[in-house]
Amino acid sequence: MGTLSTKASLYRFTALDALAVAVYLAFTAYFTFAGESVERLVLQLFPEPATASYAVNAIFYAGVGIFAVASAWRVMGRDLKILGTRPWFTLGMVPLAIVVMLILTAILVAAFGTAQSSENQLGIQGLLQQVPAWLMVPLLVLLGPFVEEYLFRHLLIGKLSRYLNIWICCVISVVVFASIHVVGREGLVLSALAPYLGMAVVLVAVYVWTGKNLMFSYFVHAAKNLMAVVLIYAIPSELLPG
């Protein structure tokens, strides 16, 4: 009973969860509806547009990340201990999950038509072309994936499934994760949505399959982002889509 009680306590919504979600939504809404004023303000502090964009993203993810880590540190510790008992499983399954993700993404892109880059993707590519790797890797590989796994897997599946059917939570996680990366001036375009749908499906699958292991889905997400960062830095800028 003590073990069950401890496990249940890890999946209760807390005030820190509410703060993390509130900060995430507040930042998102503010940047969406007051983007131009934010851009002018940041440009006064950082004259270079790329540096300003990086600073905004770093503040955004760091602000949410503080509450995410404070809320999920016990789950993180538990999940790392579990993965530590089976290191070869982790080392083998992370790259396998990425391969499955790439295959599924290719299938979805083919099904939805010609791939179209979202504003989010183009913005990241622009940053990678102008900001050094030692600044981008912590943001895109360490901080960003953890915040997103905490929000879209740990909260929307791990904690929400105490109140809703877990498969409904999985669908919500996939749809929200993919949509949040695409919604912009281009709207919800299926050809732009496809890569994020493939990514979301695999991340949800590995999270549920490993018994709601937040750190495993984080490692898969981080490894996928690292691969993308390495490829973009390795490809000459003139060959990247503009």
N, C-alpha and C positions, 0 to 999 in steps of 0.2 A: 504493500500500500504506500509505503514511503517513497519507493521508486516512481510509482504512478503519479503520486502527488507532485514530486519534483519535476517530472516530465511535463505534467499539465501546467505547472507554473511557468515553464519556459515558453509556453504558447499562449499566455494571457496577454491581451493588449494592455499596455502600460501608458503612463503619462509621457514617458520618453518616446514611445512609438507615436503618440499623438503630436508631440513637438516635431519629430522628424518629418512626419507627413505634412504638418502645417507649414514648416519651413520650405519643404519641397514645392508645395502648391503655391505658397506665397511668392517664392522666387520665380516659378514658372509663369504665374499670372502677371507678375510685375514686368518680367522681361517680354512677355507677349504683348501686353497692352501699353507699356511705357518704354518699349524697346529703344526708340529714338532718343528719348531723354536720358536713358541709362547710357547709351552709346556716347552721347555728348559729354556726360559727366566723367565717364571712364577715360575718354580721350583727353580730357584735361589733365588727368593724372598720368596716363601712359600715351604719349603722342603717337606711337606706332600702332596702327589698327590691329595687327596680329597680337602684339603684346597686350593690348586692351581686351581683345576677345579671350585670350588665354586667362587673363586676370579674372574676368567675369565668370568663366567656367570653373576656375579654381576656387573662387569664393563660394559659388553655388554648391559644388560638391563637398567642399570642406565644411560648409555650414550644415548640410544635411548629414554628412559623415560623422560629425562629432556626436550627434544624438543617436545615429545608427549604431556606432560602436558602443556607446554607453548603454544602449538598450540590449544589444545582442551579444555582449562579451561572454556571457555564460554559455550561450548556444555555440559560439565560436570555439570556446575552449573544449566543450564536449565533442564537437564535430571533429576538431583537430586530433583529439585523443583517439577517436574511432578510426580516422584515416591513418593515424600513426601505427595502428595494429596491423594494417594491411597496405604497406607502402607500395608494393608491386602492383596491387590493384589500382591504386591512384595513378601511378606513373603510366600504367597501360591504358586505363580507361579514359583519361583526359584526352590524349591524342585521338583515340578511337571516336570519342564523342564529337571532336572537331571534324573528323572525316565524315561522319554521319551528317553533321550540320551542313557541310559543304555540298554533299550529295543532295540532301533535301532542299537546300536553297536553290541548287541548279534546276531541280525538278519544278519547283514553284515558279522560278523565273521563266522557265520554258512554258509553263502552263498559263502564266499571266501575260506573256508577250515579251517584247524587248525590255531588258532591264533599264530602269530609270533611277538615276541617283537622286536621293532626297536632299533637301536643303541641309539637313543635319550631316549627311555624309559628305557633301561638298564642303561644308564649313570645316569639318575635321580635316579633310584633305588639304584645304587651304592653310590651316594651322600647321600641319605637319610639314608643309613646304617652307614655312617661314620661322617656326619655333624649333629650337634644338631638341634632340631626342632626350637629353637628360632632364628636360622640363616636361615633355609630353608623356614619357613613359609613366612617371608617378601618377599623372592625371588619368590617362586612358587605360592603364594596365592595373594599377593598384587601387586608386580611389574610386573612379567611376564605376567599375564592375561591382565593387563591394556595395556601394550605395544602391545600385540597381537590383542586385540579388537580394539585398535586405528588403527593399520595398516590394518588388514584384514576385519574389518567391517566398521569403520568410513571412512577410505580412499577408500578402494576398492568397497564399496557399497554406503555409504553416500555421498561421494564427486564425485566418478567416475560416479555415476548414473545421474549426471547432463549432462553427455556427451554420455553415453551408456544406453541402455535399462537396467532397474534395474535387470531383471532376468538373463541377461548375466553377470552382475556384481556379482550376487549371485553365479553363477556357477564358475566364476573366483575366488571368495573368498573361496569357498569350496575346489577347486582343489589346489590353492596355499597354503592354510593353512595346508591341509593334507600332501601335498608333502614336504613342508619345514620341517615337523617333521619326515619325513621318509628317505629322500634322504641322503645317506651316502655310506659307502662301500657296503651295501646290495642292494642299488638301490631301485627302486619303486616296492616293492613286495606287491601284493594285500593283502596278509594275515597280513602284518604289517601295511598297509595303512587303513584297515577297521576301527579300533577304532577311528582314527583321522577323517575319513570321517563321521562317525556317530556323532562325537562331532561337526564337522564343520557345518553339515546340521542343527542341532538343534540351534547352536549359530546364524547362518544366519537367521533361521526362527524366533527366538525370537527378533532379532534386527529389522527385517522388520516389524514383527507383532506389535511391540510396537511403530511404527512410527520412526524408526531409533534412538532408545534410546540406546546410547552407554553405559550408566551406568547399564542398565538392563542386557544387554548381558555380561558386565563385571562381574556383581554379579553372574550370572549363571556360567560363566567360573571360577571365583574365588572359588565358592562353590564346584564345581566339583573337582578342584585341591585340595582344603582343605580336601575333603572326601578321595581322593587318598592318600594324605600325612598321614592322620590319620590311614588309613588302613595299609599302608606300615610300619609305626612305630609300629603298634599294632601286626603285623604278625612277628613271629620269622624269622630272616634272612635266616635260613637254609631251610625254606619253600618257599622262593622267588625264581623265575627262575634265573639261573645264566648265 
